[in-house]
Amino acid sequence: MESIKFIIYGIAMGIANVIPGVSGGTIAVILNFYDRLMESITLNLKIVKRNLPFLIPLFLGVGIGIVGLSKIMQFLLENFTTQTYFGFIGIVFGSLPLIFFKAKGKKNIKPMSWMPFVIALALMLYLAFANGDKETAKTIVKYTTLNMESFLMCFFSMAIATITMIIPGISGSLILIIMGMYGTIYGFAIAEFNIPLLIPCGLGAIFGILGGAKVVRFVLSRFEQLTYMGILGLLVGSIVQLFMLSNITLAFDLTLMTSIVVCVICFGIIYWFSLQEINRDKKEATN
């Protein structure tokens, strides 16, 4: 029964990793298995072996979620661009209270901690306005065959995206959009099950998750507030990026109305989950 639960958790995390603006790490935090995941991802074979009953169904679920949603996401991005991106915006807004709560912890935000927030926000704003080719960033497939360039691009972009996927609050898929690799990896390599391109993608994911987990554990243990404030800056900045990707026209028409409705619904769902995690942390702190 517990294996089924972990498969469902993995599916939720996999789906989140496909959706730009949603963090798989945040889903792990919300569903309360993030600490166990971080403990399990290591090169220490004894720890891995001990956690196999947790890791195997979880990553099976992640695979199901990613493969199952890739085609759907590509269809939505191509045919309902504005509504889809407004949904992402709602999801990001809904996750902000949880990340701010994580940053604040048991104390107030230190003035120094606003520095990573400002730097991360400025970086996201720069990327939002510097990337003029929005269509390429969203859906166009850059690589369809395996060569040295496509191997390196798929490997490094997937490694970077995977590292960010396991950090609560940062969307690996959004990073892929910014790098212009979302269409290649999710829209082609995974959705079309292109084996040659899946090889560097898989190697990059393994490298990213093993290296990323170690980095995340170190950073959160030493610089928790600074890290979460940086994540908060990335999230706030990603809202601008998502808005610019949405192709919205500020005309009172059906597209705008449906986009706002989707945004509100997605915000409500994620905000509710965020509140559950905040309340759970508060109870644990008082016990």
C-alpha positions in Angstrom: 0.0 0.0 0.0 2.9 2.4 0.8 4.4 1.7 -2.6 1.2 2.9 -4.3 1.4 6.0 -2.2 5.0 6.7 -3.3 4.1 6.1 -6.9 1.3 8.7 -6.7 3.7 11.1 -5.0 6.2 10.4 -7.9 3.5 11.0 -10.5 2.7 14.4 -8.8 6.4 15.3 -8.8 6.8 14.2 -12.4 3.8 16.3 -13.6 5.2 19.3 -11.7 8.6 18.9 -13.4 6.9 19.1 -16.8 4.9 22.3 -16.0 7.0 25.5 -16.3 6.6 27.5 -13.1 6.0 24.5 -10.9 8.8 23.0 -8.8 9.0 19.3 -8.2 10.9 20.1 -5.0 7.9 22.2 -3.8 5.6 19.3 -4.4 7.9 17.1 -2.4 7.8 19.7 0.4 4.0 20.0 0.2 3.6 16.2 0.3 6.1 15.9 3.2 8.7 13.6 1.7 11.4 16.2 0.7 13.7 15.4 3.7 13.6 11.7 3.0 14.2 12.3 -0.7 17.3 14.5 0.0 18.6 11.9 2.5 18.1 9.1 -0.1 19.8 10.7 -3.0 23.5 10.0 -2.4 26.4 7.9 -3.6 26.4 6.0 -0.3 25.2 2.6 -1.4 24.1 1.6 2.1 21.8 4.5 2.4 20.4 4.0 -1.2 19.8 0.3 -0.5 18.0 1.1 2.7 15.7 3.5 0.9 15.0 1.4 -2.2 11.4 0.6 -1.1 10.9 4.4 -1.2 13.0 5.4 -4.2 11.9 2.7 -6.7 8.1 3.5 -6.6 8.8 7.2 -6.4 11.0 7.4 -9.5 8.6 5.0 -11.3 5.9 7.5 -10.6 8.1 10.4 -11.7 8.7 8.7 -15.0 5.0 8.0 -15.5 4.2 11.7 -14.7 6.8 13.1 -17.1 6.1 10.8 -20.0 2.3 11.0 -19.6 2.2 14.8 -19.4 4.8 15.7 -22.0 2.5 15.4 -25.0 -0.4 17.1 -23.2 1.8 20.0 -22.2 3.1 20.4 -25.7 -0.5 20.4 -27.0 -1.6 23.0 -24.5 1.3 25.3 -25.1 0.7 25.2 -28.8 -3.1 25.5 -28.8 -4.0 27.3 -25.6 -0.8 29.3 -25.0 -2.3 32.2 -23.0 -4.5 30.1 -20.7 -1.7 27.6 -20.0 0.8 30.3 -19.0 -1.8 32.1 -16.9 -2.3 28.8 -15.1 1.5 28.7 -14.5 1.3 32.2 -13.1 -1.4 31.2 -10.7 0.7 28.2 -9.6 3.7 30.5 -8.9 1.6 33.0 -7.0 0.1 30.2 -4.9 3.5 28.9 -3.9 4.9 32.3 -2.7 3.5 32.1 0.8 5.1 28.7 1.5 8.6 29.9 0.2 8.4 33.1 2.2 7.4 31.1 5.3 10.4 28.8 4.7 12.7 31.8 4.4 11.4 33.5 7.5 11.5 30.4 9.7 11.5 31.1 13.4 13.0 34.6 13.0 12.5 37.8 10.9 14.1 38.3 7.5 17.6 39.7 8.0 18.4 42.8 5.9 21.3 40.9 4.4 19.0 38.2 3.2 17.2 40.6 0.8 20.4 40.7 -1.3 20.0 37.2 -2.9 16.3 38.1 -3.5 17.2 41.3 -5.4 20.0 39.6 -7.4 17.7 36.6 -8.3 14.9 38.9 -9.2 17.1 41.1 -11.4 18.5 38.0 -13.1 15.0 36.8 -14.0 13.9 40.2 -15.2 17.0 40.4 -17.4 16.3 37.0 -18.9 12.7 37.9 -19.4 13.5 41.0 -21.4 16.7 39.8 -23.1 15.1 36.7 -24.6 13.3 38.1 -27.6 12.6 34.8 -29.4 9.7 33.7 -27.3 8.4 31.1 -29.7 11.7 29.2 -29.8 11.8 29.3 -26.0 8.4 27.7 -25.8 7.7 25.1 -28.4 10.2 25.0 -31.3 12.4 21.9 -31.3 16.1 22.8 -31.7 17.5 19.3 -32.1 16.0 16.2 -33.6 19.3 14.2 -34.2 22.2 13.3 -32.0 25.5 15.0 -32.7 28.2 16.5 -30.4 26.3 19.8 -30.1 22.9 18.3 -29.3 24.5 15.8 -26.9 26.2 18.6 -24.9 23.2 20.8 -25.0 20.8 18.1 -23.9 23.2 16.9 -21.2 24.0 20.2 -19.6 20.5 21.7 -19.9 19.0 18.6 -18.3 21.6 18.6 -15.6 20.9 22.2 -14.7 17.2 21.7 -14.9 17.4 18.6 -12.7 19.4 20.4 -10.0 16.8 23.2 -10.0 13.9 20.6 -10.0 14.9 19.4 -6.5 15.2 22.9 -5.0 11.8 23.9 -3.6 10.4 26.9 -5.5 12.5 26.7 -8.6 11.0 25.2 -11.8 13.4 23.1 -13.8 11.0 23.4 -16.8 11.0 27.1 -16.6 14.8 27.0 -16.7 14.6 24.9 -19.9 12.2 27.4 -21.4 14.7 30.2 -20.6 17.5 28.1 -22.2 15.4 27.4 -25.2 15.5 23.6 -24.6 12.0 22.8 -23.4 10.7 21.9 -26.8 13.6 19.7 -27.6 13.6 17.8 -24.3 9.9 17.5 -23.3 8.3 18.2 -26.7 10.4 15.9 -28.8 12.9 13.7 -26.9 10.5 12.5 -24.2 7.1 13.0 -25.9 8.3 11.2 -29.1 10.5 8.7 -27.1 13.6 9.6 -29.2 16.2 7.2 -27.8 19.4 8.9 -29.1 18.4 12.2 -27.5 17.1 10.5 -24.4 20.6 9.2 -23.6 22.3 12.5 -23.0 19.0 13.8 -21.3 19.1 10.8 -18.9 22.8 11.1 -18.2 22.3 14.8 -17.5 19.4 14.1 -15.1 21.4 11.5 -13.2 24.4 13.9 -12.9 22.1 16.7 -11.9 20.2 14.8 -9.2 23.2 13.3 -7.6 25.3 16.5 -7.6 22.4 18.7 -7.0 21.2 16.9 -3.9 24.6 17.3 -2.3 24.7 21.0 -3.1 21.1 21.5 -1.9 21.8 19.8 1.4 24.9 21.9 2.0 23.4 25.2 1.0 20.1 24.7 3.0 22.0 23.6 6.1 24.4 26.5 6.0 22.5 29.3 4.4 18.8 28.4 4.7 17.3 31.9 4.8 19.6 33.3 2.1 18.8 30.3 -0.1 15.0 30.6 0.3 15.1 34.4 -0.3 17.0 33.7 -3.5 14.4 31.2 -4.5 11.7 33.7 -3.7 13.4 36.2 -6.0 13.5 33.7 -8.8 9.8 32.9 -8.4 8.7 36.5 -8.4 10.9 37.2 -11.5 9.5 34.1 -13.2 6.0 35.6 -13.1 7.2 38.3 -15.4 8.8 35.7 -17.7 5.6 33.6 -17.8 3.5 36.7 -18.5 5.7 37.7 -21.4 5.5 34.1 -22.8 1.7 34.1 -22.6 1.2 36.2 -25.7 -1.6 38.0 -23.8 -3.5 40.8 -25.5 -5.1 43.1 -23.0 -8.5 43.0 -24.7 -11.7 42.0 -22.9 -12.3 38.8 -24.8 -12.9 35.1 -24.2 -9.1 34.4 -24.1 -8.5 36.9 -21.4 -11.5 35.8 -19.3 -10.7 32.1 -19.5 -7.0 32.8 -18.7 -8.0 34.7 -15.6 -10.3 31.9 -14.5 -7.5 29.3 -15.0 -5.1 31.5 -13.1 -7.4 31.9 -10.1 -8.2 28.1 -10.0 -4.5 27.1 -10.2 -3.7 29.8 -7.5 -6.4 28.4 -5.2 -5.2 24.8 -5.5 -1.5 25.5 -4.8 -2.3 28.1 -2.2 -4.4 25.5 -0.3 -1.5 23.0 -0.4 0.9 25.7 0.7 -1.2 26.5 3.7 -1.3 22.8 4.7 2.5 22.7 4.7 2.7 25.9 6.6 0.3 24.7 9.3 2.1 21.3 9.5 5.5 23.1 10.0 3.9 25.3 12.7 2.5 22.3 14.6 5.9 20.5 14.4 7.6 23.7 15.8 5.3 23.9 18.8 5.6 20.2 19.6 
